Amino acid sequence: MCHDTDSRPPAPPSAGEVAERGLLTLTSADGTEFDAAYAAPAGEARAGVVVLPDVRGLHPYYVALAERFAEAGFPAVAVDYYARTAGRAGHGTRDQDFDWKTHMAQATAEGIDGDTAAAAAYLRERTRADLPVVTVGFCFGGSNAWRQAEGALPLAGTVGFYGRPQMVGESAGKARLPVLMLIAGDDAATPVADQLELAEAMRAAGAEVETAVYDGAPHSFFDRAADEWAEASADAWRRILALLDRIAPDRAA
């Protein structure tokens, strides 16, 4: 379990008005309809975020996280991976008793990328055609975000919290997008050394890779233990927002 049932995301460094929020249905390129959550800031969108959840899919935590990104000034869509094998969630989000182990094992990179592309397209439809979009993933989603650094999708960068390098596979040798790796220093699921080795492999492929190791922090420190690891969570927010600022065009210019 990546985080508690009632866990909610830590607040960004500064919070503005959220102009729109809600659940919606998106359609992947293979025709699959899936659940997603959308949130938009009141101001102009400079960059967008596709949130890739942990193993449990579109848990309420990620609906709230999309809203947090909107508070920070960036429109966001959080996606659910499992419509192809589990069908859509009856009320838009996955319940606590959802059998994620069965359905995660059946999820494919092609399906996840199709859902990501549909979410990015929706963000651009709602804002502007040239909106730069990054993926921000957690655990299972973090692994897929790092994998997406190979640049096969129309993304401007990727961010992954506590992913698993073995899931990135050969894509590490093709990485070319900017990557932010947020690493729990006491991650029981994946050794820090393995994640740093992945960073070196992606750098060797030509990607700009930033790593942040939070000493002593457990897996899921940004969600399950965000209150206890407030300083690490705040630093993670700062790094994510800095990446978004870097890839966002200067509209005034």
PyRosetta script that sets phi, psi and omega in degrees:
from pyrosetta import init, pose_from_sequence

init()
pose = pose_from_sequence("MCHDTDSRPPAPPSAGEVAERGLLTLTSADGTEFDAAYAAPAGEARAGVVVLPDVRGLHPYYVALAERFAEAGFPAVAVDYYARTAGRAGHGTRDQDFDWKTHMAQATAEGIDGDTAAAAAYLRERTRADLPVVTVGFCFGGSNAWRQAEGALPLAGTVGFYGRPQMVGESAGKARLPVLMLIAGDDAATPVADQLELAEAMRAAGAEVETAVYDGAPHSFFDRAADEWAEASADAWRRILALLDRIAPDRAA")
pose.set_psi(1, 126.6)
pose.set_omega(1, -175.6)
pose.set_phi(2, -81.9)
pose.set_psi(2, -28.8)
pose.set_omega(2, 176.2)
pose.set_phi(3, -161.3)
pose.set_psi(3, 168.2)
pose.set_omega(3, -176.1)
pose.set_phi(4, -70.7)
pose.set_psi(4, 160.5)
pose.set_omega(4, -178.3)
pose.set_phi(5, -57.6)
pose.set_psi(5, -41.4)
pose.set_omega(5, -174.2)
pose.set_phi(6, -101.3)
pose.set_psi(6, 14.3)
pose.set_omega(6, 179.9)
pose.set_phi(7, -66.9)
pose.set_psi(7, 146.4)
pose.set_omega(7, 178.2)
pose.set_phi(8, -136.7)
pose.set_psi(8, 153.8)
pose.set_omega(8, -172.8)
pose.set_phi(9, -72.2)
pose.set_psi(9, 149.6)
pose.set_omega(9, 174.4)
pose.set_phi(10, -67.7)
pose.set_psi(10, 154.6)
pose.set_omega(10, -177.6)
pose.set_phi(11, -74.7)
pose.set_psi(11, 148.5)
pose.set_omega(11, 173.3)
pose.set_phi(12, -69.2)
pose.set_psi(12, 168.0)
pose.set_omega(12, -177.3)
pose.set_phi(13, -56.7)
pose.set_psi(13, -35.9)
pose.set_omega(13, 175.2)
pose.set_phi(14, -139.7)
pose.set_psi(14, 147.8)
pose.set_omega(14, -174.0)
pose.set_phi(15, -127.4)
pose.set_psi(15, 128.3)
pose.set_omega(15, 175.4)
pose.set_phi(16, -108.3)
pose.set_psi(16, -166.5)
pose.set_omega(16, -176.0)
pose.set_phi(17, -79.9)
pose.set_psi(17, 139.1)
pose.set_omega(17, 172.3)
pose.set_phi(18, -97.2)
pose.set_psi(18, 119.3)
pose.set_omega(18, -175.4)
pose.set_phi(19, -85.3)
pose.set_psi(19, -27.5)
pose.set_omega(19, -176.4)
pose.set_phi(20, -152.1)
pose.set_psi(20, 142.7)
pose.set_omega(20, 176.8)
pose.set_phi(21, -155.3)
pose.set_psi(21, 150.7)
pose.set_omega(21, 177.6)
pose.set_phi(22, 159.6)
pose.set_psi(22, 171.0)
pose.set_omega(22, 177.2)
pose.set_phi(23, -90.2)
pose.set_psi(23, 151.9)
pose.set_omega(23, -179.8)
pose.set_phi(24, -150.9)
pose.set_psi(24, 171.5)
pose.set_omega(24, 176.3)
pose.set_phi(25, -113.0)
pose.set_psi(25, 128.1)
pose.set_omega(25, 175.5)
pose.set_phi(26, -116.5)
pose.set_psi(26, 162.0)
pose.set_omega(26, -179.8)
pose.set_phi(27, -124.8)
pose.set_psi(27, 123.4)
pose.set_omega(27, 178.4)
pose.set_phi(28, -75.6)
pose.set_psi(28, 167.4)
pose.set_omega(28, -177.8)
pose.set_phi(29, -62.0)
pose.set_psi(29, -25.4)
pose.set_omega(29, 179.2)
pose.set_phi(30, -85.7)
pose.set_psi(30, 7.3)
pose.set_omega(30, 177.7)
pose.set_phi(31, 91.0)
pose.set_psi(31, -1.8)
pose.set_omega(31, -179.8)
pose.set_phi(32, -73.1)
pose.set_psi(32, 126.4)
pose.set_omega(32, 171.8)
pose.set_phi(33, -88.8)
pose.set_psi(33, 133.1)
pose.set_omega(33, -178.2)
pose.set_phi(34, -140.2)
pose.set_psi(34, 159.4)
pose.set_omega(34, -179.5)
pose.set_phi(35, -82.5)
pose.set_psi(35, 147.8)
pose.set_omega(35, 177.6)
pose.set_phi(36, -152.4)
pose.set_psi(36, 164.6)
pose.set_omega(36, 175.3)
pose.set_phi(37, -123.2)
pose.set_psi(37, 137.7)
pose.set_omega(37, -177.6)
pose.set_phi(38, -124.2)
pose.set_psi(38, 141.8)
pose.set_omega(38, 172.9)
pose.set_phi(39, -145.7)
pose.set_psi(39, 142.7)
pose.set_omega(39, -176.3)
pose.set_phi(40, -134.5)
pose.set_psi(40, 143.0)
pose.set_omega(40, 177.0)
pose.set_phi(41, -78.4)
pose.set_psi(41, 166.5)
pose.set_omega(41, 178.7)
pose.set_phi(42, -73.5)
pose.set_psi(42, -29.8)
pose.set_omega(42, -176.9)
pose.set_phi(43, -88.1)
pose.set_psi(43, -174.6)
pose.set_omega(43, -179.9)
pose.set_phi(44, -67.2)
pose.set_psi(44, 140.2)
pose.set_omega(44, 178.4)
pose.set_phi(45, -84.1)
pose.set_psi(45, 123.9)
pose.set_omega(45, 177.2)
pose.set_phi(46, -101.0)
pose.set_psi(46, -26.4)
pose.set_omega(46, 177.5)
pose.set_phi(47, -158.7)
pose.set_psi(47, 161.3)
pose.set_omega(47, -178.9)
pose.set_phi(48, -127.8)
pose.set_psi(48, 166.3)
pose.set_omega(48, -175.4)
pose.set_phi(49, -131.9)
pose.set_psi(49, 132.3)
pose.set_omega(49, 166.4)
pose.set_phi(50, -105.8)
pose.set_psi(50, 119.0)
pose.set_omega(50, -178.3)
pose.set_phi(51, -90.9)
pose.set_psi(51, 124.4)
pose.set_omega(51, 177.4)
pose.set_phi(52, -104.4)
pose.set_psi(52, 107.0)
pose.set_omega(52, -173.8)
pose.set_phi(53, -67.5)
pose.set_psi(53, 174.9)
pose.set_omega(53, 174.2)
pose.set_phi(54, -75.7)
pose.set_psi(54, -162.6)
pose.set_omega(54, -172.2)
pose.set_phi(55, -61.0)
pose.set_psi(55, -21.9)
pose.set_omega(55, -174.0)
pose.set_phi(56, -87.0)
pose.set_psi(56, 4.1)
pose.set_omega(56, 178.3)
pose.set_phi(57, 73.0)
pose.set_psi(57, -147.6)
pose.set_omega(57, -173.5)
pose.set_phi(58, -78.9)
pose.set_psi(58, 74.6)
pose.set_omega(58, 173.5)
pose.set_phi(59, -75.9)
pose.set_psi(59, 153.9)
pose.set_omega(59, 178.7)
pose.set_phi(60, -53.7)
pose.set_psi(60, -27.6)
pose.set_omega(60, 176.6)
pose.set_phi(61, -53.5)
pose.set_psi(61, -42.4)
pose.set_omega(61, -174.7)
pose.set_phi(62, -79.8)
pose.set_psi(62, -25.3)
pose.set_omega(62, 169.5)
pose.set_phi(63, -62.5)
pose.set_psi(63, -44.8)
pose.set_omega(63, 178.4)
pose.set_phi(64, -66.5)
pose.set_psi(64, -34.9)
pose.set_omega(64, 180.0)
pose.set_phi(65, -67.5)
pose.set_psi(65, -38.3)
pose.set_omega(65, 174.9)
pose.set_phi(66, -57.2)
pose.set_psi(66, -40.1)
pose.set_omega(66, 178.0)
pose.set_phi(67, -66.7)
pose.set_psi(67, -36.0)
pose.set_omega(67, 177.3)
pose.set_phi(68, -62.1)
pose.set_psi(68, -41.5)
pose.set_omega(68, 177.9)
pose.set_phi(69, -64.3)
pose.set_psi(69, -38.6)
pose.set_omega(69, 176.8)
pose.set_phi(70, -63.4)
pose.set_psi(70, -39.6)
pose.set_omega(70, 175.9)
pose.set_phi(71, -58.8)
pose.set_psi(71, -35.6)
pose.set_omega(71, -179.3)
pose.set_phi(72, -79.7)
pose.set_psi(72, -4.7)
pose.set_omega(72, 175.9)
pose.set_phi(73, 105.7)
pose.set_psi(73, 9.7)
pose.set_omega(73, -175.2)
pose.set_phi(74, -126.4)
pose.set_psi(74, 122.1)
pose.set_omega(74, 176.1)
pose.set_phi(75, -62.4)
pose.set_psi(75, 146.1)
pose.set_omega(75, -174.5)
pose.set_phi(76, -144.3)
pose.set_psi(76, 147.8)
pose.set_omega(76, 171.7)
pose.set_phi(77, -126.7)
pose.set_psi(77, 126.7)
pose.set_omega(77, 172.6)
pose.set_phi(78, -103.9)
pose.set_psi(78, 134.6)
pose.set_omega(78, -171.8)
pose.set_phi(79, -111.7)
pose.set_psi(79, 160.3)
pose.set_omega(79, 171.4)
pose.set_phi(80, -111.2)
pose.set_psi(80, 131.3)
pose.set_omega(80, -173.5)
pose.set_phi(81, -84.2)
pose.set_psi(81, -18.0)
pose.set_omega(81, -154.4)
pose.set_phi(82, -105.2)
pose.set_psi(82, 13.7)
pose.set_omega(82, -178.1)
pose.set_phi(83, -63.4)
pose.set_psi(83, -30.1)
pose.set_omega(83, -176.3)
pose.set_phi(84, -66.1)
pose.set_psi(84, -33.3)
pose.set_omega(84, -176.4)
pose.set_phi(85, -111.4)
pose.set_psi(85, -28.6)
pose.set_omega(85, -176.4)
pose.set_phi(86, -106.6)
pose.set_psi(86, -6.1)
pose.set_omega(86, -170.9)
pose.set_phi(87, 74.7)
pose.set_psi(87, 175.8)
pose.set_omega(87, -179.5)
pose.set_phi(88, -80.2)
pose.set_psi(88, 151.1)
pose.set_omega(88, 176.5)
pose.set_phi(89, -67.2)
pose.set_psi(89, 140.8)
pose.set_omega(89, -174.3)
pose.set_phi(90, -61.0)
pose.set_psi(90, -32.0)
pose.set_omega(90, -179.0)
pose.set_phi(91, -124.8)
pose.set_psi(91, 23.8)
pose.set_omega(91, 172.7)
pose.set_phi(92, 96.5)
pose.set_psi(92, -28.6)
pose.set_omega(92, 179.3)
pose.set_phi(93, -124.5)
pose.set_psi(93, 157.3)
pose.set_omega(93, -178.5)
pose.set_phi(94, -81.0)
pose.set_psi(94, 139.3)
pose.set_omega(94, 178.8)
pose.set_phi(95, -77.4)
pose.set_psi(95, 165.3)
pose.set_omega(95, 178.6)
pose.set_phi(96, -60.4)
pose.set_psi(96, -31.8)
pose.set_omega(96, -177.5)
pose.set_phi(97, -91.7)
pose.set_psi(97, 11.6)
pose.set_omega(97, 178.0)
pose.set_phi(98, -60.3)
pose.set_psi(98, 133.8)
pose.set_omega(98, -177.2)
pose.set_phi(99, -81.9)
pose.set_psi(99, 71.4)
pose.set_omega(99, -176.0)
pose.set_phi(100, -66.8)
pose.set_psi(100, -29.4)
pose.set_omega(100, -178.5)
pose.set_phi(101, -60.4)
pose.set_psi(101, -43.8)
pose.set_omega(101, 179.1)
pose.set_phi(102, -63.2)
pose.set_psi(102, -45.6)
pose.set_omega(102, -172.3)
pose.set_phi(103, -82.7)
pose.set_psi(103, -29.7)
pose.set_omega(103, 174.6)
pose.set_phi(104, -62.0)
pose.set_psi(104, -38.2)
pose.set_omega(104, -179.5)
pose.set_phi(105, -64.1)
pose.set_psi(105, -22.3)
pose.set_omega(105, -178.4)
pose.set_phi(106, -98.6)
pose.set_psi(106, -7.5)
pose.set_omega(106, 179.9)
pose.set_phi(107, -69.9)
pose.set_psi(107, 142.4)
pose.set_omega(107, -178.9)
pose.set_phi(108, -118.0)
pose.set_psi(108, 155.9)
pose.set_omega(108, 176.2)
pose.set_phi(109, -60.5)
pose.set_psi(109, -37.2)
pose.set_omega(109, -179.7)
pose.set_phi(110, -64.5)
pose.set_psi(110, -41.7)
pose.set_omega(110, 178.6)
pose.set_phi(111, -66.7)
pose.set_psi(111, -44.3)
pose.set_omega(111, 179.8)
pose.set_phi(112, -63.6)
pose.set_psi(112, -41.1)
pose.set_omega(112, 178.6)
pose.set_phi(113, -67.4)
pose.set_psi(113, -35.5)
pose.set_omega(113, 176.8)
pose.set_phi(114, -64.2)
pose.set_psi(114, -41.3)
pose.set_omega(114, 177.8)
pose.set_phi(115, -67.0)
pose.set_psi(115, -39.4)
pose.set_omega(115, 177.7)
pose.set_phi(116, -61.6)
pose.set_psi(116, -44.8)
pose.set_omega(116, -179.3)
pose.set_phi(117, -63.1)
pose.set_psi(117, -39.3)
pose.set_omega(117, 178.7)
pose.set_phi(118, -65.1)
pose.set_psi(118, -39.5)
pose.set_omega(118, 178.7)
pose.set_phi(119, -66.3)
pose.set_psi(119, -42.3)
pose.set_omega(119, 178.5)
pose.set_phi(120, -64.2)
pose.set_psi(120, -39.3)
pose.set_omega(120, 178.2)
pose.set_phi(121, -63.6)
pose.set_psi(121, -39.0)
pose.set_omega(121, 178.5)
pose.set_phi(122, -63.7)
pose.set_psi(122, -42.7)
pose.set_omega(122, 178.0)
pose.set_phi(123, -59.2)
pose.set_psi(123, -41.8)
pose.set_omega(123, -179.1)
pose.set_phi(124, -71.3)
pose.set_psi(124, -35.1)
pose.set_omega(124, 176.9)
pose.set_phi(125, -62.2)
pose.set_psi(125, -37.4)
pose.set_omega(125, -176.5)
pose.set_phi(126, -84.2)
pose.set_psi(126, -12.5)
pose.set_omega(126, -176.1)
pose.set_phi(127, -124.1)
pose.set_psi(127, -86.2)
pose.set_omega(127, 176.8)
pose.set_phi(128, -153.3)
pose.set_psi(128, 158.0)
pose.set_omega(128, -171.3)
pose.set_phi(129, -66.3)
pose.set_psi(129, -26.5)
pose.set_omega(129, -176.7)
pose.set_phi(130, -100.4)
pose.set_psi(130, 18.9)
pose.set_omega(130, -178.7)
pose.set_phi(131, -61.3)
pose.set_psi(131, 123.0)
pose.set_omega(131, 173.6)
pose.set_phi(132, -73.4)
pose.set_psi(132, 136.5)
pose.set_omega(132, -175.4)
pose.set_phi(133, -127.0)
pose.set_psi(133, 138.0)
pose.set_omega(133, 173.8)
pose.set_phi(134, -119.7)
pose.set_psi(134, 152.8)
pose.set_omega(134, 170.6)
pose.set_phi(135, -97.4)
pose.set_psi(135, 141.8)
pose.set_omega(135, 175.6)
pose.set_phi(136, -126.4)
pose.set_psi(136, 112.4)
pose.set_omega(136, -173.5)
pose.set_phi(137, -120.9)
pose.set_psi(137, 159.9)
pose.set_omega(137, -175.5)
pose.set_phi(138, -131.0)
pose.set_psi(138, 126.5)
pose.set_omega(138, 176.9)
pose.set_phi(139, 57.6)
pose.set_psi(139, -114.1)
pose.set_omega(139, 175.2)
pose.set_phi(140, -54.0)
pose.set_psi(140, -42.7)
pose.set_omega(140, 178.0)
pose.set_phi(141, -69.5)
pose.set_psi(141, -33.9)
pose.set_omega(141, 176.6)
pose.set_phi(142, -64.0)
pose.set_psi(142, -40.8)
pose.set_omega(142, 176.7)
pose.set_phi(143, -59.4)
pose.set_psi(143, -45.0)
pose.set_omega(143, -179.5)
pose.set_phi(144, -69.0)
pose.set_psi(144, -34.6)
pose.set_omega(144, 176.1)
pose.set_phi(145, -62.0)
pose.set_psi(145, -45.7)
pose.set_omega(145, 177.6)
pose.set_phi(146, -61.0)
pose.set_psi(146, -40.9)
pose.set_omega(146, 178.8)
pose.set_phi(147, -60.6)
pose.set_psi(147, -37.7)
pose.set_omega(147, -177.8)
pose.set_phi(148, -69.5)
pose.set_psi(148, -6.6)
pose.set_omega(148, 176.9)
pose.set_phi(149, -65.4)
pose.set_psi(149, -10.4)
pose.set_omega(149, 177.0)
pose.set_phi(150, -67.1)
pose.set_psi(150, -16.1)
pose.set_omega(150, 171.7)
pose.set_phi(151, 86.9)
pose.set_psi(151, 18.6)
pose.set_omega(151, 178.1)
pose.set_phi(152, -72.7)
pose.set_psi(152, -21.6)
pose.set_omega(152, 179.3)
pose.set_phi(153, -103.2)
pose.set_psi(153, 159.8)
pose.set_omega(153, 178.9)
pose.set_phi(154, -77.1)
pose.set_psi(154, 70.3)
pose.set_omega(154, -178.7)
pose.set_phi(155, -117.8)
pose.set_psi(155, 156.9)
pose.set_omega(155, 178.3)
pose.set_phi(156, -104.2)
pose.set_psi(156, -8.2)
pose.set_omega(156, -179.4)
pose.set_phi(157, 173.4)
pose.set_psi(157, 170.0)
pose.set_omega(157, -179.8)
pose.set_phi(158, -140.4)
pose.set_psi(158, 147.2)
pose.set_omega(158, 178.3)
pose.set_phi(159, -130.2)
pose.set_psi(159, 132.0)
pose.set_omega(159, 178.2)
pose.set_phi(160, -133.3)
pose.set_psi(160, 129.7)
pose.set_omega(160, 171.4)
pose.set_phi(161, -95.3)
pose.set_psi(161, 130.7)
pose.set_omega(161, 171.1)
pose.set_phi(162, 35.2)
pose.set_psi(162, 60.3)
pose.set_omega(162, 176.8)
pose.set_phi(163, -87.5)
pose.set_psi(163, -175.4)
pose.set_omega(163, -179.8)
pose.set_phi(164, -120.0)
pose.set_psi(164, 111.9)
pose.set_omega(164, -175.3)
pose.set_phi(165, -54.9)
pose.set_psi(165, -33.7)
pose.set_omega(165, -178.0)
pose.set_phi(166, -62.8)
pose.set_psi(166, -22.9)
pose.set_omega(166, 178.3)
pose.set_phi(167, -77.9)
pose.set_psi(167, -17.5)
pose.set_omega(167, 179.1)
pose.set_phi(168, -76.2)
pose.set_psi(168, -38.7)
pose.set_omega(168, 174.0)
pose.set_phi(169, 59.6)
pose.set_psi(169, -139.4)
pose.set_omega(169, -175.6)
pose.set_phi(170, -68.0)
pose.set_psi(170, -15.2)
pose.set_omega(170, 179.1)
pose.set_phi(171, -62.6)
pose.set_psi(171, -24.5)
pose.set_omega(171, 179.1)
pose.set_phi(172, -59.0)
pose.set_psi(172, -37.2)
pose.set_omega(172, -179.5)
pose.set_phi(173, -76.2)
pose.set_psi(173, -3.1)
pose.set_omega(173, 178.8)
pose.set_phi(174, -115.3)
pose.set_psi(174, 2.8)
pose.set_omega(174, -172.8)
pose.set_phi(175, -61.1)
pose.set_psi(175, 134.8)
pose.set_omega(175, 178.6)
pose.set_phi(176, -141.1)
pose.set_psi(176, -15.0)
pose.set_omega(176, 179.7)
pose.set_phi(177, -84.9)
pose.set_psi(177, 156.3)
pose.set_omega(177, 172.1)
pose.set_phi(178, -59.1)
pose.set_psi(178, 137.5)
pose.set_omega(178, -176.0)
pose.set_phi(179, -129.7)
pose.set_psi(179, 136.8)
pose.set_omega(179, 170.8)
pose.set_phi(180, -118.1)
pose.set_psi(180, 121.9)
pose.set_omega(180, 179.6)
pose.set_phi(181, -110.6)
pose.set_psi(181, 115.9)
pose.set_omega(181, -179.1)
pose.set_phi(182, -105.6)
pose.set_psi(182, 111.1)
pose.set_omega(182, -163.7)
pose.set_phi(183, -115.7)
pose.set_psi(183, 125.9)
pose.set_omega(183, 175.3)
pose.set_phi(184, -76.2)
pose.set_psi(184, 122.4)
pose.set_omega(184, -175.7)
pose.set_phi(185, -67.0)
pose.set_psi(185, -21.6)
pose.set_omega(185, 178.5)
pose.set_phi(186, -120.8)
pose.set_psi(186, 46.2)
pose.set_omega(186, -178.2)
pose.set_phi(187, -76.5)
pose.set_psi(187, 112.9)
pose.set_omega(187, -178.6)
pose.set_phi(188, -73.8)
pose.set_psi(188, -17.9)
pose.set_omega(188, -177.3)
pose.set_phi(189, -83.6)
pose.set_psi(189, -35.7)
pose.set_omega(189, -175.1)
pose.set_phi(190, -144.0)
pose.set_psi(190, 126.4)
pose.set_omega(190, 178.3)
pose.set_phi(191, -60.8)
pose.set_psi(191, 142.5)
pose.set_omega(191, 177.1)
pose.set_phi(192, -57.4)
pose.set_psi(192, -40.3)
pose.set_omega(192, -178.1)
pose.set_phi(193, -58.4)
pose.set_psi(193, -36.7)
pose.set_omega(193, 179.5)
pose.set_phi(194, -66.6)
pose.set_psi(194, -37.8)
pose.set_omega(194, -179.4)
pose.set_phi(195, -71.7)
pose.set_psi(195, -38.6)
pose.set_omega(195, 176.7)
pose.set_phi(196, -67.7)
pose.set_psi(196, -33.7)
pose.set_omega(196, 175.5)
pose.set_phi(197, -64.6)
pose.set_psi(197, -39.9)
pose.set_omega(197, 175.7)
pose.set_phi(198, -61.4)
pose.set_psi(198, -42.4)
pose.set_omega(198, 179.1)
pose.set_phi(199, -58.0)
pose.set_psi(199, -42.3)
pose.set_omega(199, 179.3)
pose.set_phi(200, -65.1)
pose.set_psi(200, -38.9)
pose.set_omega(200, 178.5)
pose.set_phi(201, -63.5)
pose.set_psi(201, -40.0)
pose.set_omega(201, 179.6)
pose.set_phi(202, -71.5)
pose.set_psi(202, -36.2)
pose.set_omega(202, 175.4)
pose.set_phi(203, -63.0)
pose.set_psi(203, -41.5)
pose.set_omega(203, 179.8)
pose.set_phi(204, -62.4)
pose.set_psi(204, -28.6)
pose.set_omega(204, 178.6)
pose.set_phi(205, -79.3)
pose.set_psi(205, -11.6)
pose.set_omega(205, 177.4)
pose.set_phi(206, 115.3)
pose.set_psi(206, -1.0)
pose.set_omega(206, -179.0)
pose.set_phi(207, -81.3)
pose.set_psi(207, 147.3)
pose.set_omega(207, 170.8)
pose.set_phi(208, -84.5)
pose.set_psi(208, 114.4)
pose.set_omega(208, -173.4)
pose.set_phi(209, -120.5)
pose.set_psi(209, 123.4)
pose.set_omega(209, 174.1)
pose.set_phi(210, -107.2)
pose.set_psi(210, 131.4)
pose.set_omega(210, 177.2)
pose.set_phi(211, -118.4)
pose.set_psi(211, 144.8)
pose.set_omega(211, 173.7)
pose.set_phi(212, -135.2)
pose.set_psi(212, 116.8)
pose.set_omega(212, 178.4)
pose.set_phi(213, -104.4)
pose.set_psi(213, 123.5)
pose.set_omega(213, -178.8)
pose.set_phi(214, -101.4)
pose.set_psi(214, 99.5)
pose.set_omega(214, -173.7)
pose.set_phi(215, -55.4)
pose.set_psi(215, 128.8)
pose.set_omega(215, 176.5)
pose.set_phi(216, 81.7)
pose.set_psi(216, -11.6)
pose.set_omega(216, -176.7)
pose.set_phi(217, -72.7)
pose.set_psi(217, 140.1)
pose.set_omega(217, 179.6)
pose.set_phi(218, -85.3)
pose.set_psi(218, 163.9)
pose.set_omega(218, 169.0)
pose.set_phi(219, -51.8)
pose.set_psi(219, 137.5)
pose.set_omega(219, -178.8)
pose.set_phi(220, 70.9)
pose.set_psi(220, 27.3)
pose.set_omega(220, -179.4)
pose.set_phi(221, -62.4)
pose.set_psi(221, -25.9)
pose.set_omega(221, -176.6)
pose.set_phi(222, -80.6)
pose.set_psi(222, -13.6)
pose.set_omega(222, -178.4)
pose.set_phi(223, -123.5)
pose.set_psi(223, -68.3)
pose.set_omega(223, -176.5)
pose.set_phi(224, -62.6)
pose.set_psi(224, -34.1)
pose.set_omega(224, -174.4)
pose.set_phi(225, -121.7)
pose.set_psi(225, 28.5)
pose.set_omega(225, -174.6)
pose.set_phi(226, -62.0)
pose.set_psi(226, -34.7)
pose.set_omega(226, 179.2)
pose.set_phi(227, -66.4)
pose.set_psi(227, -42.3)
pose.set_omega(227, -179.7)
pose.set_phi(228, -70.6)
pose.set_psi(228, -32.1)
pose.set_omega(228, -177.1)
pose.set_phi(229, -112.2)
pose.set_psi(229, 50.3)
pose.set_omega(229, -175.5)
pose.set_phi(230, -62.9)
pose.set_psi(230, -40.4)
pose.set_omega(230, -178.5)
pose.set_phi(231, -66.5)
pose.set_psi(231, -43.6)
pose.set_omega(231, 178.2)
pose.set_phi(232, -64.2)
pose.set_psi(232, -41.7)
pose.set_omega(232, 179.7)
pose.set_phi(233, -64.2)
pose.set_psi(233, -40.0)
pose.set_omega(233, 178.6)
pose.set_phi(234, -65.0)
pose.set_psi(234, -40.0)
pose.set_omega(234, 177.9)
pose.set_phi(235, -65.5)
pose.set_psi(235, -40.1)
pose.set_omega(235, 177.2)
pose.set_phi(236, -60.2)
pose.set_psi(236, -44.0)
pose.set_omega(236, 176.4)
pose.set_phi(237, -57.7)
pose.set_psi(237, -46.2)
pose.set_omega(237, -177.9)
pose.set_phi(238, -60.2)
pose.set_psi(238, -40.8)
pose.set_omega(238, -178.7)
pose.set_phi(239, -69.4)
pose.set_psi(239, -40.8)
pose.set_omega(239, 178.2)
pose.set_phi(240, -62.9)
pose.set_psi(240, -46.9)
pose.set_omega(240, -178.4)
pose.set_phi(241, -66.3)
pose.set_psi(241, -33.7)
pose.set_omega(241, 176.8)
pose.set_phi(242, -65.0)
pose.set_psi(242, -40.0)
pose.set_omega(242, 176.4)
pose.set_phi(243, -63.7)
pose.set_psi(243, -44.2)
pose.set_omega(243, 178.1)
pose.set_phi(244, -61.0)
pose.set_psi(244, -39.7)
pose.set_omega(244, 177.3)
pose.set_phi(245, -64.8)
pose.set_psi(245, -37.7)
pose.set_omega(245, -179.2)
pose.set_phi(246, -66.9)
pose.set_psi(246, -38.3)
pose.set_omega(246, -175.5)
pose.set_phi(247, -88.6)
pose.set_psi(247, -10.3)
pose.set_omega(247, -179.3)
pose.set_phi(248, -80.1)
pose.set_psi(248, 134.2)
pose.set_omega(248, 178.0)
pose.set_phi(249, -69.8)
pose.set_psi(249, 152.0)
pose.set_omega(249, 175.7)
pose.set_phi(250, -82.4)
pose.set_psi(250, 99.1)
pose.set_omega(250, -175.4)
pose.set_phi(251, -64.5)
pose.set_psi(251, -30.2)
pose.set_omega(251, 179.8)
pose.set_phi(252, -67.2)
pose.set_psi(252, -33.9)
pose.set_omega(252, -179.3)
pose.set_phi(253, -72.5)
pose.dump_pdb("model.pdb")
